[in-house]
Amino acid sequence: MEEEKETKQDDQNTLENQPNSQPTILSKNAKKKLLKQQKWEAKKAEKKAQMKEQKKKEGERKRKEWEEKLSSCASEEERLKLIESRRELRKERMGKRAEEKEEKTQRLRKAKESGQNIVIDLEFADLMTTSEIHSLVQQIIYCYAVNGRCASPGHLWLTGCRGEMENQLQRLPGFDKWIIEKESQSYIEALQDQKENLVYLTADSETVLDELDLKKIYIVGGLVDRNRWKGLTMKKANDQGIQTAKLPISSYLKMSSSQVLTVNQVVEILLKFVETKDWKTSFFQVIPQRKRGETDPEELERVDREELEDENEPSEKKRQCVEVSST
């Protein structure tokens, strides 16, 4: 009898310890969104595996070619000359990379004095999951890589860089050597003497950004999955009493969905505009075709051709992004 009571009590405790025994019921839209996300992740993983296998095969092919080349040498002297030639070629290539790296370093240092100030606001980390923070970190990596490739880079800031966000950024190889402002303080605190020049970029603003002003400091909200937090950046800017503005997207193209872009897309658009002084060119070069609605057919054909050319050179783009960590 006593044993039966203990069993019942254990069962009751088990039920009480379960936060919610009822399965979560998803709406049709949520199910579609989840399915789409799962398909995208599966496709991404498959593509990554294919690229890894392709890279492995390419490495094996090059190794085999080199071994065949060595074995075809008529004499040991010829073989040594071939090895030396390869060493010189590699040395030359490494020297060129070092030169390009130094040039990029100089451009970024100059940008700290005269470049367009762009702030990435990282104070929303407590509203995001660990995976969303990771996604934002990847976007920041891309921002830094794109900025480093620009002929006239901007002066990038990371403000509110603390907690889990700082932890994930600190894990990046070479992050401590990045030529970028890293502030644990908020932008309001770090730039309090320039409050009148702060402009928060938000799609909810009624003010359209026609031109970029070197005196202004443009703030981009570091927030992934804005659909959960609609109007948050606008409210924050209003509460702080700072200016707001939105990119003139609707003046140049019709978005197929919302006008909310990722952090790296906004930063890249700003950098493109600094270079071209043309919003239309900046939007078409940065915003993916899947997010663009009806536009000029000739313009679409031109941009699609450029995107196809970019897809044919994935290794170079990937190398440029990865090399950023060593700067």
N, C-alpha and C positions, 0 to 999 in steps of 0.2 A: 504493500500500500504506500509506504513511504517512498519507495523507488518510483512508483507511478506518479506521485506528486512532484518529485524532482524532475522527471521527464517532461511533465506538463509545464513546469516552471521554466525549464530550459527552452522549450518550444516558444513559450510566451516571450522570453527574453530575446530570442532570435528574431521574432516578428517586430518587437519594439525597436531593436537595433537597426532594422532595415529602414532607411530614410523614406523610401517610397516603393512599395511592392508593386504598384500599378505601373505598367509600361507607359512610356511617354507617347502620346498620340500626336503625330505630326500632321499639319495641314497639307493639302495637295501641293501648294506652292513650296512649302518647306521640303516635302518629299522630292519634288522635281529638282529643287536646288541642291539637295543632298546627293541625289543620283548624278546630277551634272558634275558636282565636285568630285565624287568618287570616280567617275569616268575620266575626268581631267587628270586626277592624281595617278590613275592606272596608266593612262596614256603617257604621262610625264615619266613615270618609272620605266615604262617600256622603251621610251625614246632614250632615256639615260643609259639603260642597259645596252641598247643597240650602238650608241655612240662609244661606250666603253669597249665593246667587242670590236667595233670598227677601228678604234685607236690601237687596240692590241694587235689586230691583224696588220695594220699599217706599220707598226713597230717591227713586227716579225718580218714583213716584206723588205723593209729597209735594211734590217740586219742581214738578211739572206743575200740581198744585192751587194752589200759591202763585203761579205765573206767571199762571194763569187768573184768580185772585183780583185780582192787580194790574192785569191788562189790563181787568178789568170795572169798574174805578174810573171814575166819571163825570168827575172832574177831577184835576189834578195835586195839589191840596191834599188831596183824599181819599186819594190814593195815598200821600202823605207821612205822613198820619195813620196809615194801615195799617202802614207800615214802622216808624214810631215805636212803635206798639202792640206789634208783634212784638218789637222790641228790649227794651221794658219787661218783657214776658212772659219773655223769655230771661234778663234780668237778675234777675228775681224768682226764677226757677228756679235759677239759679246761686247766688243768695244763700241759698236754702233748702238746697242741697247743702253749701255752706260751713258753714252752721249745724249740719247733721247731722254733718259731718266733725269739727267742733270738739267736739260732744257725745260722739262716739265716742272722740276723743282723750282727753277728760277721764275717760271710763269706764275706758279701758285704763290710764291713769296711776294711777287709784285702785286698780285691780286689782293693780298692782305692790306695793301696800301691804297690801291686805286680801283679795285674790282667792285662789281655790284654786290652789295651785301644781301645774302639770302640766309634766313634762319630756318632751321627745322626744329619745331617745338616738340620736345619729347616728354612733356608733362602728362601725357595721357596713358602712360604705361599701366597704371593701376586699373584701367578700364578694359585692358586687353588680356587675352589668354597668352600663355607662354609661346604657342605656335604663331600667334599674331605678332607678338614682339619679335620673334625670329624672322617673320616675313618683313617687318619694318626694317630690321637690321640689314637684310638682303637688299632692300630698296636704298638704304643709306650707302651701302657698298657701291651700288650702281651709280648713285649721285656723285660720289667721290671720283669714280672711274671716268665718268662722262666729263666732269669738270676738269680733270687732269688732261684730257685730250683736247680741250678747247684752246683755240688760239688766244682767246681773251677770257680766261676763266673767271668765275665769280669768287667772292670771299664768303665761304660757307661757314655757318655756325651750327653747333649742336647745343641747344640750351635745355635745361631741366634733365641733364644727363646723369641719372642716378638710379639706385635700386637695381632691379632686374635688367632694365635697359642698359645700364652701364656695365653690368656683369657680362651680358652677351656681347657687347661691343669690345670689351677688354679681352675677350677670348679670341678675337680676330688676330691672326698673325700680322705683326707690324702696325697695329692700330696706334700704338704710342708714337709712331713716327709720322702719322698722317699730318699733312699741313692743312689743318682745319681748326677752328676755334671750338674747344670743348669746355662747356660751362655746366657745372652742377646747379648753378642758380637758374632761375627763370629768366626769360628775355627781359621782362620788366625790371628785374633787379640788375642784371648784367648790363643793360643798356638804358638805365634810368635817366641818364643825362641826355638821351636822344629820343625820349618818348614821343615827341611831336613828329618824328620821322618814321615811327613804326607803322607798318601797313599789313594787316592780317589778310591773307588771300583766302577767301571763302566763297563758294558758289552761292551762298545765301545773301551776299551783299547786293545792294542796289547800285553801287558805284562800279562802273566798268573801267578797267585798266586800259587806257589808250596807249600810254608810253611808260617806259621805265625811267625812273629818276635816280641818278647815282647817289643823291643825298638821302633817298629813302631806304629803309631796311624792310624787305619783304619777308613775311613770316608764312611758312607752310606748316599746317598742322600734321604732326606725326601720329596719325590715327588710322588703323586698319579696320575695315568693316564699319564705315561711317553710317551705314543704314541703321545700325542700332543706336546711333547717337546723332540723329539729324539735328542740325542747328546748333550743335555744341560749340563749334569754333566761333560762330557769329555771336553767340551769347557771351562767350568768354571775352571777346574783343570789346563788346559793348559795355560789359561790367568793368573792364579796365580803362575804358574811355580812350581807346585808340582807333585809328582809321581802319576801314576795311575796303576791300575791292575784289572784283572777280575778273577772271580772264575773259576777253571778248570772244569766247568760243562761238556763241550763237550768231555772231555777225559774219562768220566765215564758213561754218559747216553745221549740219544738223546731226546731233548725236543720236545714235540708235537706242541709247538707254539714257541714264542720268549723266549730268556733266561733271560728276565726281571722278577725279583722276587719282592715280596713285601718287605718292610723294615724289618718286623719281621722275614720273611723267611731268609733273608741275615744274620741278627744278630744271629738267632738260628743256622744257618749253621756254622758260625764262632765259636760259643760257643760249638757246638758239636765237631768241629775239635780240639778245645783246649782239650776237654775231651778224644777223641778217637785217635787223630793224623791220622785219616783216612778220606779222602775226600769222597770216595764212600759211606761209612756208613753214613756220615753226610748228603749227598745229598738225599739218599734213605729214611732216617728217617724224613726229613723235607719237601722235595718237594712233593706236592700232586700227586697221581697217574694220575690224569686227565691231568697234565702238562708233564708227562713223556711219551716218545715215545717208540720205540722198545728197550727192554732191556733183560737181561738174564732171562728166564722163572723161574728158581729156585729162583733167587733174588726177582723177582716180587711176587712169591707165599709167600715168607717169609715176605716181607714188607706188602703185603695185609693182611696177618694174624695178623701182629702187629697193622695195622690200624683198623682192625675189633675189636681187643681187646680193643683198645683205645676208639672206639665208644661205647663199652659196659660199659664204666665208665665215662659218661659225667659229672655227678654231682661232682665227685672228681676234675676233671680238672677245672670245672667252679669255684668250691670253692677256688682252689689254685690261680686262676686269680683274683678273687674278693678280697681275703685276702690281696693281694698286697697293696691295698689302705691304709691299716691300719699300714703298716710297716714304 
